[in-house]
Amino acid sequence: MSKTIYDYTKEVLERVSFSPDLFLKELKKSVKYLLPHEMERLKSWLLCYTDEKPVLKQCLYIVND
């Protein structure tokens, strides 16, 4: 079974979550490639994911624009 871009994006964001700068960079890239419905799913996932990693909350402006 192949991964969707959405699944791949989540995986990458989880892997780089140790660094807010890398997280922001990857998040910016994901905005270019995800479909609108995938972006909505990613926004929901990000809200939950960043609850446990508050330092990443500053990056959410990218998906809220």
C-alpha positions, 0 to 999 in steps of 0.5 A: 500500500502506498502512502499518501502525501498527507501521511508522508507529510505527517511522518516528516513533521513528526521526525523533524519536530525536535527543531522548530526551524526544520518543522516550519520549513517542512510545514511550508513545503507541505502547504504547496503539495497538499490538496485542500481537504488534506490541509484541513486534516493536517490542521486538525492533526497539528492542533492536537500534535502541538498541544504536547509540543508547545514550542511548535505552536508558533509555526501554526500561522502557516496553515492558518493563512 
